[in-house]
Amino acid sequence: MLTYAINRAIQFALSLLVASVVVFALMSLLPGNAAQVALGTNATPEAVAALEAQYGLDRPPVIRYFDWVGGMLGGDFGTSYVTGAEITPVIIDSVQVTAILVIAAIVLSILIAVPLGTFAALGQRNWIGVTISAASQVGIAIPNFLAAIILVIVFSLRLGWFPSQGWMAPVEGFGGFVLRLVLPVVSLALVQAAILTRYVRSAVLDVMREDFIRTARAKGLTKTRALFVHGLRNAAIPVITVAGVQLATLLVGAVIIEQIFVLPGIGSELVRAVANRDLVAVQGIVMVLVLLVLIINLIVDILVPVVDPRIRNAA
Amino acid sequence: MAENLLEVRDLTITPSGADAAVLHDVSLNLEPGERVGLIGESGSGKSLTAQSVMGLLPEELHAEGRVHLQGHHGNLLEANEKTLASLRSDIVSMVFQEPMSALNPLMRIGDQIAEVLRIHGKIPRAQIPARVKELLEDVRMPDPDSARFAYPHQMSGGQRQRVMLAIALANSPKLLICDEPTTALDVTVQRHMLDLIAERVSAVEAGLLFITHDLAVVAGVCDRVIVMYRGRIVETGTVTEIFTDPQHEYTRGLLASSDLEATDGNGRLFTLKTALAYTGPQTSAGEDTPDPVGTETVEADDPAGGNIAVDDVGEAASARDSAPLIEVADVTRVFKGRGLFGRRRSDVTALDGIDFSVAAGERLGIVGESGSGKSTLLGILSGLDRPTTGHVRVGDIRVEAASSRSLRALRENLQIVFQDPFASLDPRMRVADIVAEPLIAAGVEKDERIARVEEMLEAVDLDARSLRRYPHQFSGGQRQRISIARALVTRPQILVADEPVSALDVSVRAQVLNLLTDLVEDYALTLLFVSHDLGVVQHLCSQIIVMKDGRIVESGATEDIYANPRQEYTRRLIAATPSLTDALGASG
């Protein structure tokens, strides 16, 4: 198990390294000179050269790459050519917002999907199961920005229960923080919950057909108890993998939701940086997103053998 | 008269939405402590009967009739799930066929045994760990102390089945139902398991309902036998009665086709159709069994199919010296334990110094328990895998160094029939396309393809209408015929059969074996027959290789090895193979 964890950690580091090379190369390959972009089309060649020298853009790409990576390892994502501000604090602030949003959304979608999926499987042939299946099918078809707009119209504009946009840090007022979080989290979570419900349903159906469930019933458990005692943990294995992939999708989905609800998350920062042609910020933010996705994968990879002794032994 | 332990009256089972019942008016009794065998082929309704008693019938099946169990008042068929659950493993327990999947893979063995004790609460919680250990000792689990902490995947099939037995008997039930408990196990393990079941059932003084399709198995374990056929009970009697004087036509057929030591006038096994001529198992302890194997008769009949067919074993030996068709020299196959970043795990030696040759026209049986290297050897022979060291020659192709082109030529010349008739045919292809596929790969023209496919289907006794059908429309035996047709359509010299009948019912087994015998003769095939069933190998093969742990421990002519096995391992294998004659001798 320890070897397995170490191997996964090394894989993680390697993936990160490759990602950093790719991100850096893509940004360097983009047409246009960063200093030129920062100073505008009317800038004189001398001013551009001066700015390049100031930011070190006249150095060879390899040196710039190592400079950038070295900075990030020390927690420094560099300085924006556009605004001249440090990027690190911006990233740290915005990542927190996005993390809260995404984690709340995945937790909510698991809380919705696991019981619904299980009921849908148990009531496979009655109206409860059919209703849940149909509802989840509709849920999958709705893009989350549409869900967001509908939720805003109903719960914010009509009923006035929740604010339609904005962010409040927990320290400024916990009630306000939660209130502003409800609609973005729900609109992210609903679609994911619909997808996850279908996976939970099919995982539970598969597990109910397993021989060991029959054994559990032969031991004296009722069908339902056999499912809860022996089935759900087995059904969790495929669901964990799917939930991990979904978490990564949520990060991307958050970019749009943050725009709609005007949340100062990393998605909003990314959109702003792209709009401003702030290459350094884009590089840094993309790397942070890559890092987060890899961390999620690492957690899933370590979680599966914790649940499943067969994989633990193979590892 | 003592109250019956189990009483089933007029049990009829109908699938919901269907008119026709799958089980018709089944009635049976079990007295306390009695051991009854329930026999029949797949689909005869024996498992459905057992599931009705356990209250484990699938929801889409509707049961009518009455089931009474000592210790419960009222009809079990009308009891709710909660009542039934409280009876299961308390009064009636069950051991299932498939040990590999019957245990929860995420739970330690000890916890799974403890659970059944906890559910019924017959002993105080504090005593449960000690009782679990005791139960593991009772089923002769090696090292019960550490076995408690093992997960199912760390155990062999036989060990898992022991765990199942420990669970089933933990609360000393009055009735134990075993549904084909040894069908998935190796022969030697099967023998131990049967003895263990008999012993433990006596120890807890339980009744036994033993479900199987294998007559030889049931004879050693049960006092009385109930024979089922197409959802009905057709015959009941003591083991001796059923075996020596079967009344029903089906029982006679089943008995005849189970007996691999008896052959009809043509040297073929008896089938349901030819069973009339069958005279019953030879109870006289058979040193000189009449027509022991039938190999010589068969090969003497051989139409001299060119220079390939060899008439008897002696000539086969001399032919081997000149030009064996297959030559395997000092073959080793080591699977490297691979870890990420060069971290090495211990290597596994699947084959170790394998040396043998097969003359053209020879019929070689390869025998051994699971894990002995049989499948690895077949993989290498057919060019699907390469040996780590050593040489393999099939025809004029050097397999270990063959190019992909000569490997394709090899596969045309050497065809395989696999074990599982259900999984080895593509469910979305028509039979005509399945059988034609090897010909397409070989680049045969369309008209000739159609002609050859039709000829092949006729050879395996399937009618022309089968061509347009899909695999799921056929029974297990018919599918195995399709597999054989597919294998022989390229007119190979060599046919490799990997446990081709071990998934089939006995009656179907005899038909498929007869078909193989016919085809081997007609097409002058060289046959490599892999099996764990020594009875089948004895019937079909002229030469035998016995494998254990990746080595050949013994080889030679079939008769010699059966008459005079030199190795302890071979003796154990032979002794463990259930045969009607032995079983009857033991019970009678």
Interface residues (C-beta under 8 A of the other chain):
Chain A: T3 N7 I10 Q11 E210 D211 F212 R214 T215 A216 R217 A218 K219 G220 L221 T222 K223 R225 V229 H230 R233 N234 V307 D308 P309 R310 N313
Chain B: M54 L56 E81 K82 A85 S86 L87 R88 S89 D90 S93 M94 F96 E98 S101 A102 L103 N104 P105 L106 M107 E115 V116 I119 H120 Y151 H153 Q154 M164 I167 A168 G339 L340 F341 R343
